[in-house]
């Protein structure tokens, strides 16, 4: 009998696929799953996902939408009630007026970034971003045949780009900047005055400023400032995943300049048709006063976890060069810990998984500037789990 040809092996893949690296965090998660299958109790501090889930009002809104048959296609831009609720949130929380017509509801923040790159990034266009940064940000740019330019941004810059660094790295092919505040993996925000300078610097060069603000609701040291405060030419991405605890619902939004609304509507129609109807109707309940009160209580729980985990890490020998002021991450220097693999965060995280059953993430996912010096820790788990994880790591370090 003739064998069917292996068509997959004969296919030629697009060059852009080679530019997208696999996640180390996912590889560690797979290894952790194998250890759990073998009977080990693993503490996960790798993947950045809140341990809280959607409040009851959100769940009930989803159930009601399904019972009422509100499950068909919506507008590509999102249901009007949700866009209006998001606009009201900007007004009440940030004191910024955002016309609902500028708000594009998307299938998660990832879809928002895909739309933004589809609209703004051309072949060979360079987009500046900090190193370290969330790896998918550079991959979104590469997917549209642009060139992500990662600029080393260390503790002195709060692991963020500055207007001065943007100015010095701006070139003939630079199209704009992609920032995140607060940032994954560092949990640090761009200070308000610096963000204003960045927007002014980029505007003067005719570029775009695209800011990922998906963790802004989880800001602990003072009230955050949205980049939308600095002009309606700024694009902002946000999400229902982190502060609103709806990761698997896959819902986010994008605020775009008024002149670009038709462009984003056209792209949304063609690329995604619309976000989940059920998730959209559910998300309108996120902005009820009683639901927002729940989120603020949960935010306080995250702050308490941060206030525990940072000194606990430092007692173990990690250095936290910049106090994280948002999100639920710590980016810690591991080179001073008492372990044979202290000089290499990849080997260290592997060792801690095998010896302590604790999942941390090496800096390798997040850029090229000293990635083996740093680990990222997610404290999106209970204080009890965090205490136990630190105890386990301490015992490993005590034995060398």
Secondary structure as GFF3:
##gff-version 3
##sequence-region A 1 400
A	DSSP	alpha_helix	7	10	.	.	.	ID=ss1
A	DSSP	three_ten_helix	15	19	.	.	.	ID=ss2
A	DSSP	alpha_helix	24	37	.	.	.	ID=ss3
A	DSSP	beta_strand	43	44	.	.	.	ID=ss4
A	DSSP	alpha_helix	56	67	.	.	.	ID=ss5
A	DSSP	alpha_helix	80	89	.	.	.	ID=ss6
A	DSSP	pi_helix	90	94	.	.	.	ID=ss7
A	DSSP	three_ten_helix	100	102	.	.	.	ID=ss8
A	DSSP	beta_strand	103	106	.	.	.	ID=ss9
A	DSSP	alpha_helix	108	120	.	.	.	ID=ss10
A	DSSP	beta_strand	126	131	.	.	.	ID=ss11
A	DSSP	alpha_helix	135	143	.	.	.	ID=ss12
A	DSSP	beta_strand	147	152	.	.	.	ID=ss13
A	DSSP	three_ten_helix	155	157	.	.	.	ID=ss14
A	DSSP	alpha_helix	163	169	.	.	.	ID=ss15
A	DSSP	beta_strand	174	180	.	.	.	ID=ss16
A	DSSP	alpha_helix	192	204	.	.	.	ID=ss17
A	DSSP	beta_strand	208	212	.	.	.	ID=ss18
A	DSSP	three_ten_helix	227	230	.	.	.	ID=ss19
A	DSSP	beta_strand	235	239	.	.	.	ID=ss20
A	DSSP	three_ten_helix	247	249	.	.	.	ID=ss21
A	DSSP	beta_strand	252	255	.	.	.	ID=ss22
A	DSSP	three_ten_helix	258	260	.	.	.	ID=ss23
A	DSSP	alpha_helix	261	271	.	.	.	ID=ss24
A	DSSP	alpha_helix	277	283	.	.	.	ID=ss25
A	DSSP	three_ten_helix	284	287	.	.	.	ID=ss26
A	DSSP	alpha_helix	289	316	.	.	.	ID=ss27
A	DSSP	beta_strand	329	333	.	.	.	ID=ss28
A	DSSP	alpha_helix	345	356	.	.	.	ID=ss29
A	DSSP	beta_strand	358	359	.	.	.	ID=ss30
A	DSSP	beta_strand	361	362	.	.	.	ID=ss31
A	DSSP	three_ten_helix	363	366	.	.	.	ID=ss32
A	DSSP	three_ten_helix	371	373	.	.	.	ID=ss33
A	DSSP	beta_strand	374	378	.	.	.	ID=ss34
A	DSSP	alpha_helix	383	398	.	.	.	ID=ss35
###
